[in-house]
Amino acid sequence: MNTFDVLFFIKQIMNKLIKNELAKYMFIMFLVAGCVNNQQNTRIAMETNTINLDSVDLFMEYDKTESIRVNDNVTRKFKYLNNVMTVIVDFDNGPMPEPDPPHSHLAEQITYVAEGEVLVIIGDKKQQLKAGDIFIVPSNVPHTVQSLTRKLRLIDSFNPIREEFIQK
């Protein structure tokens, strides 16, 4: 199914839901502009983000990679490209009596709970999660975690990368 097939399908739905012809037209033009813009962004990214595979270490073997100590109870290991970073964060101080202080950053974040249980606080929302669960953090939203088990492993992905993690 190509973009125009999708738009035709959406137009059929719009004919049933939106009675104003101008509103239908505006909505479809908005969708077309979004699709075209997305295709252009993908093409530009493919043309400008070419990486010489011989110049970058493509793999990280966990057991062979040195941890970076964040504090007495937290370590991290990471890999990154130009626009995305994955960070393995290990907590060994649980269960924590209270959450870490909230923080925020420009990067959008998606986190996979790989081991343990955690209380996640994002803005004013709280949720207890366990291994296998995922949470997301939009850009610039205050958030924090509280380990509920002795060991906790989180796998964070960030876009853009967290430059402050990189030791130069």
Secondary structure, DSSP 8 states (H G I E B T S, - for coil): --HHHHHHHHHHHHHHH---HHHHHHHHHHHHHHHHHHHHHHHHHHHH----GGGS-----GGGS--EEEETTEEEEEEE-SS-EEEEEEE-S-S-SS----B--SSEEEEEEEESEEEEEETTEEEEEETT-EEEE-TT--EEEEE-SS-EEEEEEEES--GGG---
